[in-house]
Amino acid sequence: MTAKTPDASRRNERSRRAILDAALALVGEVGYNKLTIEAIAARAGVGKQTIYRWWPSKAAVLLDASLALAGDADQEGGWAGLPDTGDLAADLKLVLRATVDELTQEKYDAPTRALTAAGATDPALGEQFTRRLLEPQLALYEDRLRTAREAGTLRAEADLRLVAELLVGPLMHRWLLRTAPLDHAYADALVDHVLRGALADAD
């Protein structure tokens, strides 16, 4: 019987995921400043050069780890885009509530805070963070808002990007600065206040 040839792609994907999981776990334990490639490699059970073959820095590892985490959250939520039940307010509240749930979970909180802090001081990382993580998420909001505008729910002159930022921005501000509790009630109130000025029948 001929022995099976090892599947290198499967082995590489296992190693890659182990590295991403290790980065997420460690940044939650020690913070971004104390996170090292050596520690990630040791936790993942791989050589340091394996990491450097795929990523140039710990920041790049953490960015990909956060993207993978966001993908996992989307799968858990059961949608690739925002839901469209025909009730815009209900759909937005559902998504913002899910975002609150994610941000208040430890496995999401620590790496997202670390990446946000690193991106604020590293322009190249900040640009990648915006382009690869933030912009695609805002685009999903814009797509759902565009559908609502075409259906006559939103004002014809509504600035979709501005409405999306008004929904997401205050939520992230409260989470980042911990100025007040972040909960479902706040998410619902945010949607109601934003839509009050954007709905076609708001006059």
Secondary structure, DSSP 4 states (H G I P E B T S, - for coil): -PPPPP-HHHHHHHHHHHHHHHHHHHHHHH-TTT--HHHHHHHHTS-HHHHHHH-SSHHHHHHHHHHHHHHHHHHHHT-SS---SS-HHHHHHHHHHHHHHHHTSHHHHHHHHHHHHHHHH-HHHHHHHIIIIIHHHHHHHHHHHHHHHHTTSB-TT--HHHHHHHHHHHHHHHHHHT-S---HHHHHHHHHHHHHHHBTT--
